[in-house]
């Protein structure tokens, strides 16, 4: 029996050649890392083919909702945001993993909420401010207030524009002097007024991780708010990029099994393989610069990668931990206000 099989508890007998599992990802470097260090080793161990389809986060949620509503489900799982995974809307379109998760309860190497009813933790990361070091050689931005200061730090700006605008609004409030402990509930009117001040300098409104990356490659913006996983991919390419953990939000993804998934059992096997494979987690997070759910995985990451992760001091003093309950309760209102403003 191989080590991978022993870890996952999957039968060593070969799976049928036609067996597969379909997972949505955001594509690009994200999908490449998952494919190389998680999907392919899983297939080698089980014989189950992993088919990945590319979609934005908003598209994943919309597609899952539509598939469940029509009863025509063609995907098995996808990574949903940590915040969305505790929402009522998520519960209506996803399988409850509570029984499946019992096998991971009390595992000392895993974080306490590695597997819960709403989904299994893929990893934690950040949405944060990045900047082009070639364009800003004399002085570097540190805070969201700096991001709004287009005189000291000239150049185009970039922000996400999809179905959860809370982080852009929160960035505006932090830039306007709101302290981290007073951020929630978000003052939407104040946030939009602050965004009015920088609107003309926003050259890229990205909807996907790949779009944020391409915008940086093309020098379409000098300072932007993007995912740390994508920022680290740019750094690995040798791009002149740096970021500030003092202008960051803690976010994460949970593996969600879609209600009525045609290959639900294979989806659960894929999740179990992830949670039981610290080597896979370590290699993925080495590439994407994320924090895996297993402490053993963190120990397997290189000293350089571990040093680049947000520090305890960053988490204590700077990085914003969003109020998930407030965001979910006000999601529709925020999106309505956002769509009216962004037009």
C-alpha positions in Angstrom: 0.0 0.0 0.0 1.4 3.4 -1.0 1.9 6.2 1.5 -0.7 8.3 -0.2 -3.2 5.5 0.0 -2.4 4.8 3.6 -2.9 8.5 4.4 -6.3 8.8 2.7 -7.8 5.5 3.5 -8.7 5.0 -0.1 -8.8 1.4 -1.3 -5.6 0.5 -3.3 -7.7 -1.4 -5.9 -7.7 0.5 -9.2 -10.7 2.7 -9.9 -12.6 2.2 -13.1 -10.9 4.1 -16.0 -14.0 6.2 -16.6 -14.2 7.5 -13.0 -13.8 11.2 -12.7 -14.5 14.2 -10.5 -15.2 17.7 -11.9 -13.9 20.7 -9.9 -14.1 24.4 -10.8 -11.0 26.6 -10.2 -10.0 30.2 -11.0 -7.5 29.0 -13.6 -4.0 30.2 -14.3 -1.2 29.7 -11.7 -3.9 28.7 -9.2 -5.1 25.7 -11.3 -1.5 24.8 -12.3 -0.4 24.5 -8.7 -3.5 22.4 -7.7 -3.0 20.2 -10.8 0.6 19.5 -10.2 0.6 18.9 -6.5 -2.9 17.7 -5.7 -5.0 16.6 -8.7 -2.3 14.5 -10.5 -1.0 12.8 -7.3 -4.7 12.0 -6.5 -5.2 10.4 -9.9 -2.0 8.5 -9.6 -3.1 7.1 -6.3 -6.8 6.3 -7.1 -7.2 6.2 -10.9 -9.9 8.9 -10.6 -9.4 11.6 -13.3 -9.7 15.2 -12.1 -11.3 17.5 -14.6 -10.9 21.2 -13.8 -13.0 23.9 -15.4 -12.1 27.6 -15.1 -14.5 30.2 -13.8 -14.5 33.3 -11.7 -15.7 33.1 -8.1 -18.9 34.9 -9.0 -19.4 32.5 -11.9 -18.9 29.5 -9.7 -21.6 30.6 -7.2 -24.0 31.6 -10.0 -23.4 28.3 -11.8 -23.8 26.2 -8.7 -27.1 28.0 -7.9 -28.4 27.5 -11.4 -27.4 23.8 -11.6 -29.1 23.0 -8.3 -32.2 25.0 -9.3 -32.6 23.1 -12.6 -31.5 19.8 -11.3 -28.9 19.5 -14.0 -25.6 19.4 -12.0 -22.5 18.8 -14.1 -19.8 20.0 -11.6 -19.0 18.2 -8.4 -17.1 20.8 -6.3 -15.6 24.2 -6.2 -13.7 26.4 -3.8 -16.1 29.0 -2.3 -15.0 31.9 -0.1 -14.7 31.4 3.6 -17.3 34.1 4.2 -19.8 32.8 1.7 -19.4 29.2 3.0 -21.3 30.1 6.2 -24.2 31.8 4.5 -27.7 30.5 4.1 -27.4 30.8 0.3 -24.4 28.4 0.4 -26.3 25.9 2.5 -29.1 25.8 -0.1 -26.7 24.8 -2.9 -24.1 22.6 -1.2 -23.9 19.2 0.5 -23.7 19.2 4.3 -20.3 17.6 5.0 -20.9 17.3 8.8 -20.9 13.5 8.8 -17.9 13.2 6.4 -16.0 15.7 8.5 -16.2 13.5 11.7 -13.1 11.6 10.6 -11.0 14.8 10.9 -12.3 16.0 14.3 -9.5 16.2 16.9 -6.7 15.7 14.4 -3.8 17.6 16.1 -2.1 18.5 12.8 -5.2 20.2 11.4 -6.8 23.5 12.4 -10.0 23.1 14.4 -12.3 24.1 11.5 -10.4 22.2 8.8 -13.6 20.4 7.9 -17.1 21.6 8.8 -20.6 21.3 7.4 -20.1 24.1 4.9 -16.9 22.8 3.4 -13.3 21.7 4.0 -10.6 24.3 4.2 -8.5 24.5 1.1 -6.2 27.2 2.5 -6.1 30.7 4.0 -4.6 33.7 2.2 -5.1 37.4 1.9 -6.5 40.1 -0.4 -3.9 42.9 -0.2 -2.3 46.0 -1.7 0.4 45.3 -4.2 2.6 47.7 -6.1 5.1 47.9 -8.9 8.6 48.5 -7.4 10.0 49.7 -10.7 7.4 52.4 -11.0 7.8 53.4 -7.3 11.5 53.3 -6.6 11.9 56.3 -4.3 9.1 55.6 -1.9 6.8 52.6 -1.4 3.2 52.6 -0.3 2.3 50.9 3.0 -1.3 51.7 3.7 -4.6 52.1 1.9 -4.3 55.8 2.6 -1.1 55.7 0.5 -3.1 53.9 -2.3 -5.4 56.9 -2.4 -2.5 59.4 -2.5 -2.0 59.6 -6.3 0.4 62.6 -5.9 3.0 60.8 -3.8 2.4 57.5 -5.6 1.4 58.2 -9.2 0.0 55.7 -11.6 -3.1 53.7 -12.3 -5.0 51.8 -9.6 -6.8 48.4 -9.7 -9.6 46.9 -7.6 -11.8 43.8 -7.9 -15.3 44.1 -9.2 -17.5 41.1 -8.6 -20.3 39.9 -6.4 -18.7 40.6 -2.9 -17.6 44.3 -2.9 -17.1 44.5 0.9 -13.3 44.5 0.6 -13.2 47.5 -1.8 -15.6 49.4 0.5 -13.5 48.4 3.5 -10.3 49.6 1.8 -11.9 53.0 1.2 -12.9 53.3 4.8 -9.4 52.4 6.0 -8.0 55.0 3.6 -10.4 57.5 5.1 -9.1 57.0 8.6 -11.4 54.4 10.0 -9.5 52.1 12.4 -9.5 48.4 12.0 -11.6 47.8 15.2 -14.3 50.2 14.0 -14.5 49.0 10.4 -17.7 46.9 10.8 -20.5 47.6 10.3 -19.3 49.2 7.1 -20.4 52.8 6.5 -21.4 52.4 2.8 -22.1 56.0 2.1 -18.7 57.1 3.5 -16.9 54.3 1.6 -18.5 55.3 -1.8 -17.7 59.0 -1.2 -14.0 58.0 -0.7 -14.1 55.8 -3.8 -15.4 58.8 -5.7 -12.1 60.6 -5.0 -10.0 57.9 -6.7 -12.5 56.7 -9.4 -10.8 58.4 -12.3 -7.4 56.8 -11.4 -8.8 53.2 -11.4 -7.5 51.7 -14.7 -8.4 48.0 -14.0 -11.5 46.6 -12.5 -10.7 43.0 -12.4 -13.1 40.1 -12.3 -10.7 37.2 -12.2 -7.3 36.4 -10.7 -5.9 36.1 -14.2 -7.2 39.5 -15.2 -5.5 41.1 -12.1 -2.2 39.3 -13.1 -2.4 40.3 -16.7 -3.1 43.9 -15.8 0.1 44.0 -13.7 2.2 42.3 -16.5 0.9 45.0 -18.9 1.7 47.8 -16.5 -2.0 48.8 -16.6 -1.8 49.8 -13.0 0.9 50.7 -10.5 -0.9 49.9 -7.2 -3.7 47.4 -7.0 -5.7 45.2 -4.6 -5.3 41.6 -5.6 -5.0 38.1 -4.0 -1.8 37.2 -2.4 -1.8 33.9 -4.3 -1.7 35.8 -7.5 0.9 38.4 -6.3 3.2 35.6 -5.4 2.8 34.0 -8.8 3.9 37.3 -10.3 6.9 37.4 -8.0 7.8 33.9 -9.1 7.8 35.1 -12.7 10.4 37.7 -11.8 8.0 40.7 -12.0 8.8 43.8 -10.0 6.1 43.4 -7.4 5.9 43.9 -3.6 3.0 44.1 -1.2 2.0 45.4 2.2 0.6 43.2 5.0 -0.5 46.5 6.6 -3.1 46.9 3.9 -4.6 43.4 3.8 -7.7 41.3 4.5 -7.6 37.7 5.7 -9.6 35.5 3.4 -9.7 31.8 2.5 -11.4 29.1 0.4 -13.5 26.1 1.4 -14.0 23.1 -0.8 -17.7 22.9 -1.5 -19.5 19.9 -2.8 -22.5 20.9 -4.9 -25.9 19.5 -3.9 -26.7 16.6 -6.3 -23.1 16.3 -7.5 -23.0 13.4 -10.0 -19.7 12.1 -8.5 -20.1 13.1 -4.9 -18.2 10.1 -3.5 -15.2 10.9 -5.7 -15.4 14.6 -4.7 -15.2 13.4 -1.0 -12.2 11.3 -1.8 -10.5 14.2 -3.4 -11.2 16.4 -0.3 -10.0 13.6 2.0 -6.8 13.2 -0.1 -6.1 17.0 0.4 -6.7 17.0 4.1 -4.6 13.8 4.6 -1.7 15.0 2.4 0.5 17.6 4.1 3.0 17.2 1.3 0.4 18.3 -1.3 -0.7 21.2 0.9 2.9 22.3 1.4 3.8 22.2 -2.2 0.6 24.1 -3.3 1.1 26.8 -0.6 4.8 27.0 -1.5 3.8 28.1 -5.0 0.7 30.2 -4.0 2.0 31.6 -0.7 -1.0 30.5 1.3 -1.5 29.0 4.7 -2.5 25.3 4.6 -4.9 23.6 7.0 -2.2 21.2 8.3 0.5 22.2 10.7 2.6 19.4 9.3 2.3 21.0 5.9 3.6 24.4 7.2 6.6 22.6 8.6 7.3 21.1 5.2 7.3 24.5 3.4 10.7 26.1 2.8 12.0 28.6 5.4 11.7 31.4 2.7 8.0 30.6 2.1 7.2 30.4 5.8 9.0 33.7 6.4 6.9 35.3 3.6 3.6 34.3 5.2 1.8 37.0 7.3 3.4 37.1 10.7 1.7 36.9 14.1 2.4 40.6 14.5 0.7 41.3 11.1 -2.3 39.3 12.2 -2.4 41.0 15.6 -1.8 44.6 14.5 -2.6 45.1 10.9 -4.5 42.4 8.8 -8.3 42.8 8.9 -10.3 39.8 9.8 -13.7 40.5 8.1 -17.0 40.2 10.0 -18.4 37.3 8.0 -21.8 37.4 9.7 -22.3 41.1 9.0 -21.1 40.7 5.4 -23.5 37.8 4.7 -26.4 39.6 6.4 -25.9 42.7 4.2 -24.6 41.1 1.0 -27.6 41.9 -1.1 -27.7 45.5 0.1 -24.0 46.0 -0.6 -24.2 44.5 -4.0 -27.2 46.7 -4.9 -25.3 49.9 -3.8 -22.2 48.7 -5.5 -23.9 48.0 -8.8 -25.5 51.4 -8.7 -22.2 53.1 -8.1 -20.0 51.2 -10.5 -22.3 51.8 -13.6 
